[in-house]
Amino acid sequence: MEPKEDEESLLRSAAMQNASAIRAARMSAERDLIKAKEDLELKTRELAYLLATMRATFESTTDGILVTDAAGHVTDHNEKFVQLWGLPGAIVDRSQHTSIASLAKKRIKDPRKFLARIREIYESWPPETFDLLEFEDGSVYERHSRIQKVHKMPVGRVWTVRDITESKRAERALREQAEWFSVTLGSIGDAVVTVNTECRVTYMNPVAETYTGWSAAAAAGKPLAEVMVIVSEATRQAAPNPIDIALSEGRIVELANHTTLVSRDGSERPIEDSAAPIKDPSGKTIGAVMVFHDVGERRTKERALARLYEAEQHARGAAELANKAKDDFLAALSHELRTPLTPALGILSSLSGDGSIPEALAADLEIVRRNVEVEARLIDDLLDVTRIRSGKLELHIERVRLAALVDEAIGICQVDLDAKHLSMERDLGAADIEIAADRLRITQVLWNLLKNSIKFTPERGTISVRALVESHGDGKRIILEVQDTGMGMEPGDVERLFKAFEQGDRHVTRQFGGLGLGLAISSGIAESHGGSITAFSGGRGKGSTFTLTLPCGDLRAAAAPDGRATYAPARGERTRRLRILLVEDHADTANILARLLGRMGHEVISVSTVADALHAAGKEAAGAGIDMVISDVGLPDGSGLDLMRELSSVHGLRGIALSGFGRDSDVEKSHASGFSRHLTKPINVVVLRRAILELTLDK
């Protein structure tokens, strides 16, 4: 091959190699370019996402954000900034920060300070600032700024604004509440101590400082056991502190453990304490509070009260013994007074209406009879006062016509009315109504009212009795008035009328006598029926009016089991001839009673002892038998109560008790022993006849 051909061939080969290299390089460059383009597009998308994310974050934050360059021109902001300042977004865009501040200064409480601070920040370029902005409407903004750097070079400033109005209000309210609690706890009389979860003191009020001898500042952070030394009063050993239990168990604790607080100076005081856990809103225990107080003075008072109570109990016991002794004395006195009155009243009653007695003598005997009855009434009054004061007045409620009670009371007083030639006026249109009451007790009240008017009304005066029914909130009530034309009363006299053993004007009442018990007893009887008695007088010489008020009551409850009212025998009603065993150790009383019973048509077997009565009952049982027993309760060889138990159980006899003792307890004992009736001496013939008749009809 020629050299020239070789050279061309070499050149051609080299050219081809260069072309291949260039093509390979171009292809590599194209691949790199495509890769770079794809990377750029990826970075662009990532940057767009990041920018979108940043903008979304920028806009979603609750803070207002403003970005400015080094010259103070706005480069960016979020919508929250516009809302917080209440400015149009177009004004904020690309405006000077100081211009925006000038527009917003109208809302600021101190606009001059507000603008000066912004100029100062841009002039001095501090790395970071913090301010509180107070507005005229009370709002508060928190403003923060920081230098913005790019490649460590400052390029502007980022401002953030946050509305903290509500948090400031809450903070202020919390501070005020804390101050209020501090003042309150400092003002109360109890000592207060609070601790944290480690049982170290966090608060003490002034009382706690006084009790423990520690100041709040000195005690702060110290273990409670060091500040409060509590020992048992009995053992002097360390006593449990309720605050430990409140912390460990999370519950309120009250310890009545008789403990003593030993102060820092060694002084002691007895205390009572309690504790409770302090919990946060989630319920977690974050501490505890202990409240305690000095009970030394109270203990002293309690001991004094205990001694006083003991003395009162002793005095009450002595008073009860004295009252019992008084009651026993009155009962014994009444028995001794009643017994001799029985034969006298019996004789006088038996002679009453005897046509063979001269008129003048009969009048004298009637005077004697009335005075004997007055003596018996005085004895009953003494016992009634005792019953009423002790709340032991026994009532036998039955269904009765008021008109009948008024008539009975007037009938009892008729002799006295006639003796003074007094006129009796009646207006009893409403008195036909029936009431639930104790017939004898209400008759006693009416009798007392009438006797009082008769006593103080001069001869030929007038006494009026009126009855009416008045509707009341809880039903109907009876109003019964007794009015007289007597000497009347002064206001001061009216106030004393219903007090036992007191009367009106002593100079006036002395001439009329009496114990001053009748109206007091009547008032007590009325009150025991749910009623009342009042008195009125226009003054001296203008007469008096006494008003008895009674509720109509529950008539169904007052009815007898068969629906009928209690039986009251008609006047003049007679019973069959009875064989009566009379047991009475007082000779005069026995003789008179035997004569009176004989005049009533009965056959009397009279004995004076329990033994004779049992013997007579056994003897008569074999023959005609005995129909009824009338026995004294107090007999020389035993009790009439025991006698009646024997006679009723062995022979099936019924009886009437005679006694100078008329207390409710005496009546109850008589009924419990088998007596069907209990009559108090002196025995009224009419009452005795009625008792025999009722007992016969009940058989």
PyMOL commands that set and color helices and strands:
alter all, ss='L'
color gray80, all
select helices_A, chain A and resi 3-60+79-85+89-92+97-107+111-124+165-187+206-212+216-219+224-227+242-249+296-351+359-389+402-419+439-456+491-496+506-509+518-528+555-558+587-599+610-621+640-651+664-673+685-698
alter helices_A, ss='H'
color red, helices_A
select strands_A, chain A and resi 64-69+74-77+128-134+140-150+153-163+191-196+201-204+229-232+253-262+268-279+285-294+397-401+423-427+434-438+462-472+475-484+532-537+544-551+579-583+603-607+628-632+634-635+638-639+655-659+675-680
alter strands_A, ss='S'
color yellow, strands_A
deselect
rebuild
show_as cartoon
